[in-house]
């Protein structure tokens, strides 16, 4: 069964002025769509075709002969997850169980923000910053290129895309400004809280 490119969970202009309509059109309709298409083409007619994409990502993560399949599979999944991590008028601070867990595991919400911003800003080249659940503890991590924490047994709760195509039309080389807007104005904490509840 082919992996599908889901539509964005909001209108193309819904995240403006932080992320422009043109960025979402290019990012979702071109970049994300290409990963999905290449992944589906790569697994068609193979034993991977019938497997859930998460299972494919985990099973081929360290297989150099399947690096191309992994890159497209992980990027297809990462982007599907990333769109859910944002919402119009998002950001602010989480509440309830998620807020308590962040305070317990990081010391404070501000400490989490500091670590998450640092992960995004210091990821050299392309990649992702993540909030994950690792053996019951919240941690901030980062991955290069198509990397995904599920290959390390971690449960992703939140991700921020720091590939240049995620922000360059709107922020040019000012990645830290994009990171500030992502956390301050875009994060969908309801989605993150639901991921924690489901973990």
N, C-alpha and C positions, 0 to 999 in steps of 0.2 A: 504494500500500500504506500503510495507516494506521500512524502512529507509536504504539507501544504503551507503556502505563504498566507498567513492569516492577515486580514486587513488590520490597519492600525486601530487601537481601541478608542481613538478620538479623531477629530477632524484634522486635516493637514495644517490648518492655521491655529489649532487649539493651544499650542505651546508657545505661541508668539507673546512677547518679543524675545523670549529666551532662545527658542529654537524656531527658525523660520519655516514657512511653508515649503520653500524651495529645498531647504536641507532635508526635511522629512520626505519630500517627493524623491529626491536623489537617493537618500539613504535607504528608505524602505523599498521603493519601486525599482531601483537599479541595483544597489549593492546587495541588500538582503535577498531580493528576488534572484539574483545571480547565484548566490550561495545555495539557495534552495534548489534551483534548476540543476546546477552542477552536481549537487549531492544526489538528487534523484537519478540523474543520468549515470552516475558512478556506481550506484547499487542495483540498478535495474538488471534483473536476471541473475543476481547473485544471492547467496544465502543470507546476506544482510538486508535484502529488500523488505522482508516480512518483519524484521525486528524493530521495536520502538527505537527512535533516534537516540535516546539516552543510553540504551544498551549498546548501540553501535559505537557511540563515543567512548564508552568505558572499555569496550572489548578491543578496540584498535588503537587506543591512545599511544602505546609505545611500539607500534609496529611501523617501522620506517617505510616498509613497502606500501603501506596504506596511508601515508601522510597526506596525500591529496584528498582522499575520502574524509579523513579526520578533520582537516581544515575546513572543508565545506560543511560537514555535519555539525561541527562545533559552532561555526559561525552562524549557521542557520538557527541553531538552538539559542545561542547567546543573544542574537537579535530579537527573536520572539520573546525572550525573557525580558530584555532591556525595554522594549516598548511598554510592557506592563509595569515597569518600575517607575514610570512617570505618569503624571496626570495634570490637567489644567489646574492652576491654583494649588499646586502641591507644595511640598517642602514643609517648613516649620519643624515641629518636634513630634515624635511619636507619643502614644499614650498607652495606658494599660500594661499588659504583660510584656509587650515588646520594650516599652520604656523602662520597666523595672529590670528586665534582662540586660539591656544595654548599660544601665547604671551598675548592675552587679558585676558584669564581665569587663567593662572598660573603666569603671570608676565614676564616670559621668557621661552625659550626652556630648558635652564639649570635647571630651577626650576622644570619643568615637569619631566626631567630626574631624578632629585634628589628624587622626590616623587615616581616615578614609581619604581626606584631601591629599595627604602626603602620598598615599598609595597611587592615587590618580596622577599626581603631578610628577612623581619620580619613575613612573613606568616608562622606560626608555623606548622610543619608537612607538609601535602600535600595541594595543592590548586593552585590558579591562581591570577595573577596581571592583572588589567584591566585599560584601558582608556575608559571611558564611556561618553555619553551625558546624562545629568540629568536635565530635565526641561530647556533645552537650554544652559546649562553650562557644559563645560568639567570638569571631575573629575577623579582622580585616586582612584581606590578601589581595594579590594582584597576579595577573597572568599575562604573558606575552602573546601577541598575535591571536590565534584562535583558542588559546588555552582555556580550560573550564575546570573549576574546582571539583566537579563530580568524579574526575579521574583520580583524585586524591582521597576519595571517600567523604568529601565534605558536602554539605547541603547548601546550595546558593539561596540566599534570602533577598539580596539586592545586588544589582550590577550597574556600573557606569561605563559606557563605551568611551575609550580615549583614543581610538583610531582618529586620525585627522578628519576623515570624511564625516565624523559625527558632529564636528563643531567648526570646521575651517571656514565655511561660507559666512558664518555669523561672528566668529571670534578671531579669525586668522590664527596667529601664533599665540594667542592669549589663552592657553589651556586652563590656567588657574581661574580665570574669570568664568569660563564655562563650568568648571567644577563648583565654584561658588553658587552659580545660578541653579545647577542641578540639585545641590543639597538644599539651598534656601528657598527655591521656588517651584521645583519640579517633582521631587521624590513622592511617590505614592506609598505613604506609610501603611495604608490599609492593606495593600498587596503584600508588603514585607511582613506585616503582622500575621496575615493569613498563611504565608509560607512558614513562619515560625510555628504557628498552631498546627500545621499539617506535618511538620518534621518529626 
